[in-house]
Amino acid sequence: MGGPAVAWILLVMAGLFEVAFTTFLRFADGFRNLWPTLGFLASATLSFFFLERAARAIPIGLAYAVWVGIGAVGTILVGRLFFAEPLSPAQLALVAVLLAAIVGLRLVTPA
């Protein structure tokens, strides 16, 4: 597959596609809107594909935690930046802690 560095890149890609599928989900309207539904399905498929590939080199529990974290942070930021969803200073600080935890997991994981 290319080693641990490639696995981490695949894991980040999986997390970014998770952000994409949650964003498409916002517009799918109970899966009644065709294009957002197709975008959701494509993004979800790619997200799980890259997660599975990454988990071949990264322990699944760690890969899952990072995947969920990237998806959560990314989805919160998309909501705030593109949909004007509220984000209090305390919430923003906790999102920063979550982001720091994701980076920290990468830094303490041996190659």
Protein Blocks (a to p, Z undefined) as FASTA:
>chain_A
ZZjklmmmmmmmmmmmmmmmmmmmmmnnnolamklmmmmmmmmmmmmmmmmmmmmmgcfk
lmmmmmmmmmmmmmmmmmmmmnopacdfklmmmmmmmmmmmmmmmmmpcZZ
